[in-house]
Amino acid sequence: MLTIRQAVPADLPALVDIYNYAVRETTATFDLEEQSVADRQAWFASHQPAQYPLLVAEDDGVVLGYSGILPYRVKPAYRHTVELSIYVHPAAQGQGIGKRLMEAIIEQAQTIGYHVIISGITGGNDVSFRLHEQFGFQEVGILREVGYKFDDWRDVHFYQLTLPLAD
């Protein structure tokens, strides 16, 4: 049974494996070299459940994907805006795990009191475009040819979800 829960340090090797697949095989990240567990320690530590949650999707003790939010920018006026990331293990894609992770991370962002969630999605990632659109994200801009990966220039499409203001 699939469970969505807060990530714990013991999950980090699985998260790194999922991320490194994206580094090697996709344009979902603009990292060009695989990361080690040590490389990702600071990233993991930057996710604090009360402010910047990092969630995992787990089935029978196996981490199949993760989603997290981090600050969009560091200037204080951006404090109500976060940036979202979602990655699903390639063997688990197409099973609704991304939807479950998206639903859970949006709910947490809303509970914390964030106003806007931003996602930067590489051009051509139609699955991610559709996932975001299913949850009400709207494309708000495209940065043309800002990344170079796999011998080609890549665009980044920015999607935004504005959350209802708390009463």
Secondary structure, DSSP 8 states (H G I E B T S, - for coil): -EEEEE--GGGHHHHHHHHHHHHHH-SSS---S---TTTTHHHHHH--TTTS-EEEEEETTEEEEEEEEEES-SSGGGTTEEEEEEEE-GGGTTSSHHHHHHHHHHHHHHHHT--EEEEEEETT-HHHHHHHHHTT-EEEEEEEEEEEETTEEEEEEEEEEE-----
